[in-house]
């Protein structure tokens, strides 16, 4: 991470690279805090970065498909990369996740 890269930008890029590498990047959409709040959702409104997902990432996080529950799988990765940038990952709905400042 360079000194000019915002932590949320670096975090998002690292997650996107991971999702692409493992084929989990289908139908994933990203939202800033402002854009997420504009959706009017009841959860995740204090998160700096939110995402929605269907397809493989949904299956990985909710059913353990694609190695989602294995050590180093999607759940572990999202928690670890969040910590790396000073955030924690929380799943909101079955189809959304949020990075909150730790």
N, C-alpha and C positions, 0 to 999 in steps of 0.2 A: 504494500500500500504506500503510495507516495504521500507526501505531506499535503498535497492539494486534493487528494481524493477523499470525499466524505465517507465516513464509516458505512453508512447505509448503501452507498454506491458500490463500495468494495464488497460488502456482504452480498448484495444482490448479484454482482458479477460472479462471485465464487459459487453461489447457489446455482445460478444459471449454468455454469460450466459443469457442475456435478450432475445436474438433472439431464443435461444433454449427453454427457458421457454414459449415463446409465439408462438412457431412453425414457426418462421420466418427465420430459419437458413438453409433452402434449397438453394443450389447453391450460396453460399456466398464465395467469394475469397478475400484474403487480400494481400496488397502490401506495401512494404516499399517505401520511396521516390525514392530510386535507382531503384527498380524493376518496379515501375510505369513509371518512365522516360524511361526505356528500352522498354516499350510497344509502345512508340512514340505517345502517345495521346496528343492532343492540350490543354487539360484542366487538372487541378489538379497537375501540375508538381511541385508546391512549397509545397504541402501538405506533412506532415511527415508520414501520414498513409492514405491509400486509400483502398476502397473495391468495388468490383463489385457484382451485385446481380441480380437474376431473381426470378421467383416464388413469394412466399408470401411477401417477403420484398419489391420487386418491386411493387406489388399490393398495399401494405400498404402505401408506400411513394408517389406513383403516382396517386392512385385512392381512397385512404382512406380505403381500404379493411382491414380486420383484426383489425379494430379500429385504423388504422394508423393516422387519423386526430383528433381523440378524445383527450381530455386532458389527458396527461400521455401516449399517444400512441407513436408509433415508431418515429414520427417526433420530438415530445417533448423530448423523451428519448435521442435521439442522440444529440440534442442540449444541454440538461442538463448534460449528462455524458461528453461531450466535454468540457463544462465550468468547470466541476469538476477537470479536468486534465490540464486546461489552453489552451484548443483548442476551435475552433468553427467548426461546421459541415456545409459543403456545398455540395449540390447535384450537380454533374457535368452533366453527361448525365442522362437520365431517369434510367439508369442501373448502375450508379456509384456514390460514395460519397467520400468525402475527409475531413480529419481532419487537419486543418491549425492551427499553433501556434497563439494564440490570442494576 
